[in-house]
Amino acid sequence: TTGLASLVLCLCACSDDRPSTPGAAVAEKNSASESPTKSTTVDRAASMQTSNFVPPGYVETWSDEFEGEELDRSKWNYREGGRPVVAHRRENVSVQDGELVIELRKGEIEGFANIPDDFPQDKKHLGETKDYSTGGIISQKGFKRGYYELRAKLPETEGWHPSWWMFGSNQEGNLPGTTWNPHDHEGPRLEIDVFERPSSFGPTEVEFNMVIHRGWAGFMPIHKVHKSFPFDLSENYHVFGLELSEDFIVFYLDGEIMNIASMEGIPFPLQHHWIGATITGKNLPERDDELLVDYFRAYEID
């Protein structure tokens, strides 16, 4: 508590060309409401304009509105590989009608390919028949401080694990592998889960997390917040946001602050954005579903 109080005092003394406090753009608006409601969700037409949820002092510097007929490979890589029961496949990722569509499918898949030799955790599943398939994308560009926003409609079916998260590059800033293996590096790396809904969660729940991965030494959760809402996150599109500075990190849903945490002493290399779904745990999905993403936008201090 003392550290956070000091952090806020420090932020209040900052110059006028950047946010003076975490979430300054929406703090007053949110003071009368404890959690987002369906009425805060903007319609698709409104999303084509500048977001109403961007904190003051930020300008858009990078985005993908997912227009066109296919994924922009100059901006994104496919997530590939898998977990014990699910294959991550590029065939499950498409761009349709101005949206990124990630198909979550129940049904046998005969193994998967494109697994680099230096990813033994994923390589061991090569050739196995999977009962499920899904997909995801990883930003080619690495990012640091700023505000990031994604508008998405989550799958309804329990058992799928949709998420938007950031994961650190190696020291040279190169893109990490297209499979998920936290042991492919030496030294600590930061994972920020802007949102995730583990397979054991229902459609009204989500988490906001930070984790330090330490290679083969395992990982260390440093921030974990669970939220349960009085509405179904799969019924409408919602805007997820993350404000990230040297001092603090703020998690948003539909412009409302979900949580604030200190970044003091946390290693922070370039971070790549991962958007997609997988399966974790023993609660397996009973049917097909999809994760829909309207846009992804990145902002920096003007």
Disulfide bonds with the S-S distance in Angstrom:
none
